[in-house]
Amino acid sequence: MLIDSYDRVVDYIRISVTERCNFRCQYCMPEKPFSWVPKENLLTFEELFMFIKVAIDEGVKKIRITGGEPLLREDLDVFIKMIYDYAPDIDLAMTTNAYLLKSTAQKLKDAGLKRLNVSIDTLKPDVAQKIAQKDVLQNVLEGVEEALSVGLKVKVNMVPMHNMNADEIVDVLEYCKARGMTVRFIEYMENRYASKEISRVPSSELLATLAQHYDFVEDGYDGASPSRYYRMGDGYKFGIIEPYGDDFCKQCNRIRLTAEGQLIPCLYFDEALSIGKAIKEGDIAAAAEVLREVVKNKPEKNRWGGENAEVSSRAFYETGG
């Protein structure tokens, strides 16, 4: 079992398989050129799997595949099946923009994937094109429908932004509610790679907007999730993630691995240790020691709140957010 210095059990790892993405979202990487870390610098699926086995043996119970956009990496379903075959009881999930999901959903389900988080920031094609800088909405919505039809559980993430999509909060909630999908509204997180023209919709404003249409009560956090949930009169629940707070840090159970092998204790920290050398040399004991060291050094809370708040210099597309 992996336990950090604040007595939190760390049993969840998010694994970025690529930093590449086929969107250029305003809040993430609008100006990022189409030049990336060379493929030879990335850990192979076999190398990633070698580390995953170490993590599972040390007590990890949940794995989420992220990117960039993970579906851009070839044979992702083969990698997922490697994990599933080793530990069928692992909670195996993925975060995706869903652009390529329609043609891959069945393969992912057959490989052992259980759940998806999908970003849907708008239901208007022109707004989607403005946010992603690409005509994406039809593919995304068709991908979601296909995922649901093959039996994958789907949660939706929306980032409300002023002068962009803040007027669609209710519409996106209703879209999700009609399909039995939980929606989580994520406050836009400032980072040096995002467009300077957008601004976040704070949770207080978001809740005020929803209160004009629904009655709901706060339902608190669900386990170690960073999302604070609210329950409506008919039982439907939606969530809000407030990155500028740190209430959710006290139950945080996750670490992150980049596609190049950087093991990160917290999304908001730049500190990391590499498992790359150990894995490429087949030194399982050394990789396990790095894992334990990163967990031991996991910070008590993030650096985003308070008077000395910082902005991360690591791009979110490197860690999957």
C-alpha positions as CSV (number, residue, x, y, z in Angstrom):
1,M,0.0,0.0,0.0
2,L,1.2,3.5,-0.9
3,I,0.7,6.0,1.9
4,D,2.1,9.6,1.8
5,S,3.4,11.6,4.6
6,Y,-0.1,13.0,5.4
7,D,-1.5,9.5,5.8
8,R,-3.4,9.6,2.5
9,V,-3.6,6.3,0.7
10,V,-2.4,6.8,-2.9
11,D,-4.1,4.3,-5.1
12,Y,-4.9,6.2,-8.3
13,I,-2.5,7.0,-11.2
14,R,-3.2,9.0,-14.3
15,I,-1.1,8.0,-17.2
16,S,-0.5,10.3,-20.2
17,V,0.3,8.3,-23.3
18,T,1.0,11.3,-25.5
19,E,1.1,15.1,-25.3
20,R,-0.2,15.3,-28.8
21,C,-3.7,16.6,-29.4
22,N,-5.9,17.2,-32.5
23,F,-7.7,20.2,-30.8
24,R,-6.2,23.6,-30.0
25,C,-8.5,24.6,-27.2
26,Q,-8.5,28.2,-26.0
27,Y,-8.0,27.2,-22.3
28,C,-5.2,24.7,-23.0
29,M,-2.9,25.1,-26.0
30,P,-4.3,27.5,-28.6
31,E,-0.9,28.6,-30.0
32,K,0.9,25.2,-29.6
33,P,2.6,24.4,-33.0
34,F,2.3,21.0,-34.5
35,S,5.7,20.0,-33.2
36,W,6.0,17.5,-30.4
37,V,8.3,15.4,-28.4
38,P,9.8,12.8,-30.8
39,K,8.1,9.5,-30.5
40,E,11.4,7.8,-29.6
41,N,11.5,9.9,-26.4
42,L,8.2,8.4,-25.2
43,L,8.0,5.2,-23.2
44,T,6.7,2.4,-25.2
45,F,3.5,0.6,-24.2
46,E,5.6,-2.3,-23.0
47,E,7.7,0.1,-20.8
48,L,4.6,1.8,-19.5
49,F,3.1,-1.5,-18.7
50,M,6.2,-2.6,-16.8
51,F,5.8,0.4,-14.5
52,I,2.0,-0.1,-14.2
53,K,2.6,-3.6,-12.9
54,V,4.8,-2.1,-10.3
55,A,2.2,0.4,-9.3
56,I,-0.6,-2.2,-9.2
57,D,1.6,-4.5,-7.0
58,E,2.2,-1.5,-4.7
59,G,-1.5,-0.9,-4.2
60,V,-2.8,1.2,-7.2
61,K,-6.5,0.3,-7.8
62,K,-7.5,2.9,-10.4
63,I,-5.8,3.9,-13.6
64,R,-6.9,6.7,-16.0
65,I,-5.4,7.0,-19.5
66,T,-5.0,10.6,-20.6
67,G,-3.1,12.7,-23.1
68,G,-3.0,15.2,-24.9
69,E,-5.6,13.2,-26.7
70,P,-4.9,9.5,-25.9
71,L,-6.8,8.2,-29.0
72,L,-4.0,9.7,-31.2
73,R,-1.7,7.0,-30.0
74,E,-1.9,3.9,-32.2
75,D,-3.0,0.5,-30.7
76,L,-4.2,2.1,-27.5
77,D,-6.7,-0.7,-27.1
78,V,-3.9,-3.2,-27.0
79,F,-2.3,-1.3,-24.2
80,I,-5.6,-1.2,-22.3
81,K,-6.0,-5.0,-22.7
82,M,-2.5,-5.5,-21.3
83,I,-3.5,-3.7,-18.1
84,Y,-6.9,-5.5,-18.0
85,D,-5.4,-8.9,-18.5
86,Y,-2.9,-8.3,-15.6
87,A,-5.5,-6.9,-13.2
88,P,-9.2,-7.3,-14.4
89,D,-10.5,-5.7,-11.2
90,I,-8.6,-2.4,-11.8
91,D,-10.9,0.6,-12.3
92,L,-9.7,1.4,-15.8
93,A,-10.9,4.7,-17.3
94,M,-9.9,7.2,-20.0
95,T,-10.2,11.0,-20.6
96,T,-10.8,11.9,-24.3
97,N,-12.1,14.8,-26.4
98,A,-14.2,12.0,-28.2
99,Y,-13.3,13.2,-31.7
100,L,-12.0,9.7,-32.7
101,L,-14.3,7.8,-30.3
102,K,-17.0,6.7,-32.7
103,S,-14.7,4.3,-34.5
104,T,-12.8,3.1,-31.4
105,A,-15.4,2.8,-28.6
106,Q,-16.2,-0.9,-29.2
107,K,-12.5,-1.8,-29.3
108,L,-11.9,0.1,-26.1
109,K,-14.8,-1.6,-24.4
110,D,-13.7,-5.1,-25.6
111,A,-10.2,-4.4,-24.3
112,G,-11.4,-3.8,-20.8
113,L,-12.0,0.0,-20.5
114,K,-14.8,0.7,-18.1
115,R,-15.4,4.5,-18.1
116,L,-14.8,7.7,-20.0
117,N,-14.6,11.3,-19.2
118,V,-15.4,13.4,-22.2
119,S,-15.0,17.2,-22.7
120,I,-18.1,18.9,-24.1
121,D,-17.8,22.6,-23.6
122,T,-20.7,23.6,-26.0
123,L,-23.5,22.2,-28.1
124,K,-23.2,24.9,-30.8
125,P,-21.0,24.0,-33.8
126,D,-19.7,27.5,-34.3
127,V,-18.7,27.9,-30.6
128,A,-17.1,24.4,-30.6
129,Q,-15.0,25.5,-33.6
130,K,-14.1,28.7,-31.8
131,I,-13.0,26.9,-28.7
132,A,-11.1,24.0,-30.4
133,Q,-10.1,26.0,-33.5
134,K,-11.5,23.1,-35.5
135,D,-14.9,21.8,-36.7
136,V,-15.3,19.1,-34.1
137,L,-18.8,19.0,-32.5
138,Q,-20.5,16.4,-34.8
139,N,-17.7,13.9,-34.3
140,V,-17.7,14.5,-30.5
141,L,-21.4,14.0,-30.1
142,E,-21.5,10.9,-32.3
143,G,-18.6,9.5,-30.4
144,V,-20.4,10.0,-27.1
145,E,-23.5,8.2,-28.5
146,E,-21.4,5.3,-29.7
147,A,-19.7,5.0,-26.3
148,L,-23.0,4.9,-24.5
149,S,-24.4,2.3,-27.0
150,V,-21.5,-0.1,-26.4
151,G,-21.9,0.1,-22.6
152,L,-19.2,2.5,-21.6
153,K,-20.0,4.8,-18.6
154,V,-19.5,8.4,-19.6
155,K,-19.0,11.5,-17.5
156,V,-18.9,15.0,-19.1
157,N,-16.6,17.8,-18.3
158,M,-17.4,21.4,-19.3
159,V,-15.2,24.5,-18.8
160,P,-17.5,27.5,-18.7
161,M,-15.9,30.7,-20.0
162,H,-17.1,34.3,-20.3
163,N,-17.7,35.5,-23.8
164,M,-17.5,31.9,-25.1
165,N,-19.9,29.4,-23.7
166,A,-21.2,30.6,-20.3
167,D,-24.7,30.9,-21.7
168,E,-24.8,27.1,-22.3
169,I,-24.4,25.8,-18.8
170,V,-28.1,24.7,-18.5
171,D,-28.1,23.3,-22.0
172,V,-25.1,21.1,-21.4
173,L,-26.6,19.9,-18.1
174,E,-29.8,19.0,-19.8
175,Y,-28.0,17.2,-22.6
176,C,-26.1,15.1,-20.0
177,K,-29.2,14.5,-17.8
178,A,-31.2,13.2,-20.7
179,R,-28.5,10.6,-21.4
180,G,-27.8,9.6,-17.8
181,M,-24.4,11.2,-17.8
182,T,-23.0,13.2,-14.9
183,V,-21.7,16.6,-15.8
184,R,-18.9,18.3,-14.0
185,F,-18.3,22.0,-14.5
186,I,-14.6,22.9,-14.1
187,E,-13.5,26.4,-13.4
188,Y,-11.1,27.5,-16.0
189,M,-7.5,27.1,-14.7
190,E,-5.1,29.9,-15.6
191,N,-1.9,28.7,-17.3
192,R,0.7,30.3,-19.4
193,Y,-0.3,28.4,-22.6
194,A,-4.0,29.5,-22.6
195,S,-5.6,32.4,-24.5
196,K,-5.5,35.7,-22.7
197,E,-8.9,36.5,-24.0
198,I,-10.9,34.1,-21.9
199,S,-11.9,34.3,-18.2
200,R,-13.3,31.8,-15.8
201,V,-16.9,31.6,-14.5
202,P,-16.5,31.3,-10.7
203,S,-18.5,28.6,-9.0
204,S,-20.6,31.2,-7.2
205,E,-21.8,32.6,-10.5
206,L,-22.3,29.1,-12.0
207,L,-24.4,28.0,-9.0
208,A,-26.5,31.3,-9.2
209,T,-27.2,30.5,-12.9
210,L,-28.3,27.0,-12.1
211,A,-30.4,28.1,-9.2
212,Q,-32.5,30.1,-11.6
213,H,-33.6,26.8,-13.2
214,Y,-33.4,24.1,-10.5
215,D,-33.7,23.4,-6.9
216,F,-30.6,21.5,-5.5
217,V,-28.7,20.8,-2.3
218,E,-25.0,20.3,-1.8
219,D,-24.1,16.7,-1.6
220,G,-20.4,17.1,-0.8
221,Y,-17.4,15.2,-2.2
222,D,-17.6,11.7,-3.6
223,G,-14.7,9.9,-2.1
224,A,-11.4,11.3,-3.3
225,S,-12.9,13.1,-6.3
226,P,-12.0,16.8,-6.6
227,S,-15.6,17.5,-7.6
228,R,-18.1,18.9,-5.1
229,Y,-21.5,17.4,-6.0
230,Y,-25.0,18.9,-5.9
231,R,-28.2,16.8,-5.9
232,M,-31.4,18.0,-7.7
233,G,-34.9,17.2,-6.6
234,D,-35.2,14.3,-9.1
235,G,-31.9,12.8,-7.8
236,Y,-29.7,13.9,-10.7
237,K,-26.3,15.0,-9.5
238,F,-23.9,17.5,-11.1
239,G,-20.4,18.5,-9.9
240,I,-18.2,21.5,-9.7
241,I,-14.4,21.5,-9.6
242,E,-12.8,24.5,-8.1
243,P,-9.1,24.4,-8.7
244,Y,-8.4,27.6,-6.8
245,G,-9.5,26.0,-3.6
246,D,-7.8,23.2,-1.7
247,D,-10.6,21.5,0.1
248,F,-10.3,18.4,-2.1
249,C,-6.6,18.1,-1.4
250,K,-7.1,16.5,2.0
251,Q,-8.5,13.4,0.4
252,C,-6.3,13.4,-2.8
253,N,-5.3,9.9,-3.8
254,R,-3.6,10.4,-7.1
255,I,-0.3,10.9,-8.9
256,R,0.5,11.4,-12.6
257,L,2.9,9.9,-15.1
258,T,3.8,11.7,-18.3
259,A,4.5,9.9,-21.6
260,E,8.2,10.5,-21.1
261,G,8.3,8.9,-17.7
262,Q,8.0,11.9,-15.3
263,L,6.2,10.9,-12.2
264,I,4.4,13.9,-10.7
265,P,3.0,14.1,-7.2
266,C,0.5,16.9,-7.8
267,L,-1.0,18.6,-10.9
268,Y,-0.1,22.0,-9.5
269,F,3.6,21.2,-8.8
270,D,6.5,21.3,-11.2
271,E,8.5,18.8,-9.1
272,A,8.8,15.4,-10.6
273,L,11.0,12.3,-10.6
274,S,11.7,10.2,-13.7
275,I,11.1,6.4,-13.8
276,G,12.3,6.4,-17.4
277,K,15.9,5.3,-16.9
278,A,15.0,2.6,-14.4
279,I,12.3,1.2,-16.7
280,K,14.4,1.3,-19.9
281,E,17.1,-0.6,-18.0
282,G,14.5,-3.1,-16.6
283,D,15.3,-2.2,-13.1
284,I,12.0,-2.8,-11.4
285,A,13.3,-2.3,-7.9
286,A,14.6,1.2,-8.8
287,A,11.3,2.1,-10.5
288,A,9.4,1.0,-7.3
289,E,11.7,3.1,-5.2
290,V,11.0,6.2,-7.4
291,L,7.3,5.5,-7.0
292,R,7.6,5.3,-3.2
293,E,9.7,8.5,-3.1
294,V,7.2,10.5,-5.2
295,V,4.3,9.4,-3.0
296,K,6.3,10.2,0.2
297,N,6.9,13.8,-1.2
298,K,3.4,14.4,-2.3
299,P,2.5,17.9,-1.0
300,E,-0.3,18.5,1.5
301,K,-2.1,20.8,-0.9
302,N,-1.8,22.7,-4.1
303,R,-0.2,26.1,-4.7
304,W,-3.1,27.7,-6.4
305,G,-4.9,29.2,-3.5
306,G,-4.1,32.0,-1.1
307,E,-2.0,35.1,-1.4
308,N,1.1,33.4,-2.8
309,A,-0.8,31.5,-5.5
310,E,1.3,30.2,-8.4
311,V,0.6,29.4,-12.0
312,S,2.0,26.1,-13.2
313,S,4.7,26.2,-15.8
314,R,3.9,22.6,-16.9
315,A,1.3,22.5,-19.7
316,F,-1.9,20.5,-18.9
317,Y,-1.6,18.6,-22.1
318,E,1.5,17.0,-20.7
319,T,-0.3,15.6,-17.7
320,G,-3.9,15.1,-18.9
321,G,-5.2,17.8,-16.5
